[in-house]
Amino acid sequence: MLTGATSDLAQRFSSRVRGITEEWAPRFGLKGLDAKTQSWERWKLAGTGVDQGELYAAGIGGRNLMGAGTNMLVVDDYHGTVEEALSEAYRDRNYEWFLATSSTRVEPGGAIVVIATRWHNDDLIGRL
């Protein structure tokens, strides 16, 4: 699962990862990408089982993570602007989204990676 401050950012991340996967998959004995699942929000490796080999992407607050589980959650740049980072309301929104929506998708034994520019001590990283 890959998330960013906005849907646009998540789309760019997902598209980059999909391109790299498409290029390198055959070198690792993988069949490439599944022809039926190709959106930026959700794409899948060919030949993988149900709930395997998929990438879900969403902006913070995006609903397309609902119902999905993950072995790794990447939260990258959860504030789109410094103004958002300085807003207590935005910081609260991002933290609540993390607790209620995204982190609850991580399967037992899974990992969470949070990457961001630190614009405020009370941001998501600071709260974690």
TACOR-V35437 format. One record per pair of residues at least 24 apart in sequence whose C-alpha atoms are under 10 Angstrom apart, sorted by sequence separation. I is the first residue (numbers start at 1). GAP is how many residues later the second one is. If there is no record, write none. Layout:
# TACOR-V35437
{{I | GAP} {I | GAP}}
This chain:
# TACOR-V35437
{{15 | 24} {16 | 24} {21 | 24} {41 | 24} {14 | 25} {15 | 25} {18 | 25} {14 | 26} {15 | 26} {18 | 26} {98 | 26} {13 | 27} {14 | 27} {18 | 27} {75 | 27} {95 | 27} {11 | 28} {12 | 28} {14 | 28} {15 | 28} {74 | 28} {75 | 28} {95 | 28} {96 | 28} {11 | 29} {14 | 29} {73 | 29} {74 | 29} {91 | 29} {94 | 29} {95 | 29} {10 | 30} {11 | 30} {73 | 30} {92 | 30} {94 | 30} {95 | 30} {10 | 31} {11 | 31} {72 | 31} {73 | 31} {91 | 31} {92 | 31} {93 | 31} {61 | 32} {70 | 32} {73 | 32} {85 | 32} {88 | 32} {91 | 32} {92 | 32} {95 | 32} {7 | 33} {60 | 33} {61 | 33} {69 | 33} {70 | 33} {72 | 33} {73 | 33} {85 | 33} {86 | 33} {87 | 33} {90 | 33} {91 | 33} {95 | 33} {7 | 34} {60 | 34} {67 | 34} {68 | 34} {69 | 34} {70 | 34} {71 | 34} {72 | 34} {73 | 34} {85 | 34} {86 | 34} {88 | 34} {61 | 35} {62 | 35} {66 | 35} {69 | 35} {70 | 35} {71 | 35} {72 | 35} {82 | 35} {84 | 35} {85 | 35} {86 | 35} {88 | 35} {92 | 35} {61 | 36} {65 | 36} {66 | 36} {68 | 36} {69 | 36} {70 | 36} {71 | 36} {78 | 36} {82 | 36} {83 | 36} {84 | 36} {85 | 36} {86 | 36} {87 | 36} {91 | 36} {18 | 37} {60 | 37} {61 | 37} {65 | 37} {68 | 37} {69 | 37} {70 | 37} {71 | 37} {72 | 37} {73 | 37} {74 | 37} {75 | 37} {76 | 37} {77 | 37} {78 | 37} {79 | 37} {82 | 37} {85 | 37} {86 | 37} {17 | 38} {60 | 38} {63 | 38} {66 | 38} {67 | 38} {68 | 38} {69 | 38} {70 | 38} {71 | 38} {72 | 38} {73 | 38} {74 | 38} {75 | 38} {76 | 38} {77 | 38} {78 | 38} {79 | 38} {81 | 38} {82 | 38} {85 | 38} {2 | 39} {62 | 39} {63 | 39} {66 | 39} {68 | 39} {69 | 39} {71 | 39} {72 | 39} {73 | 39} {74 | 39} {75 | 39} {76 | 39} {77 | 39} {78 | 39} {79 | 39} {85 | 39} {1 | 40} {61 | 40} {62 | 40} {65 | 40} {70 | 40} {71 | 40} {72 | 40} {73 | 40} {74 | 40} {75 | 40} {76 | 40} {77 | 40} {79 | 40} {1 | 41} {14 | 41} {60 | 41} {61 | 41} {69 | 41} {70 | 41} {71 | 41} {72 | 41} {73 | 41} {74 | 41} {75 | 41} {76 | 41} {77 | 41} {14 | 42} {15 | 42} {60 | 42} {70 | 42} {14 | 43} {13 | 44} {14 | 44} {58 | 44} {79 | 44} {12 | 45} {13 | 45} {78 | 45} {79 | 45} {10 | 46} {11 | 46} {78 | 46} {10 | 47} {11 | 47} {78 | 47} {9 | 48} {10 | 48} {11 | 48} {9 | 49} {10 | 49} {75 | 49} {7 | 50} {8 | 50} {9 | 50} {10 | 50} {7 | 51} {8 | 51} {9 | 51} {6 | 52} {7 | 52} {1 | 53} {2 | 53} {3 | 53} {4 | 53} {5 | 53} {6 | 53} {7 | 53} {1 | 54} {2 | 54} {3 | 54} {4 | 54} {5 | 54} {6 | 54} {7 | 54} {1 | 55} {2 | 55} {3 | 55} {4 | 55} {5 | 55} {6 | 55} {7 | 55} {1 | 56} {2 | 56} {3 | 56} {4 | 56} {5 | 56} {6 | 56} {1 | 57} {2 | 57} {3 | 57} {4 | 57} {5 | 57} {3 | 58} {4 | 58} {3 | 59} {3 | 62} {2 | 63} {13 | 63} {1 | 64} {10 | 65} {10 | 66} {1 | 67} {9 | 67} {10 | 67} {1 | 68} {2 | 68} {9 | 68} {1 | 69} {9 | 69} {1 | 70} {2 | 70} {3 | 70} {4 | 70} {5 | 70} {1 | 71} {2 | 71} {3 | 71} {4 | 71} {5 | 71} {6 | 71} {9 | 71} {1 | 72} {2 | 72} {3 | 72} {4 | 72} {5 | 72} {6 | 72} {1 | 73} {2 | 73} {3 | 73} {4 | 73} {5 | 73} {6 | 73} {1 | 74} {2 | 74} {3 | 74} {4 | 74} {5 | 74} {6 | 74} {3 | 75} {4 | 75} {5 | 75} {4 | 76} {5 | 76} {5 | 89} {3 | 99} {2 | 100} {1 | 101} {1 | 104} {1 | 105} {1 | 111} {2 | 111} {3 | 111} {4 | 111} {5 | 111} {4 | 112}}
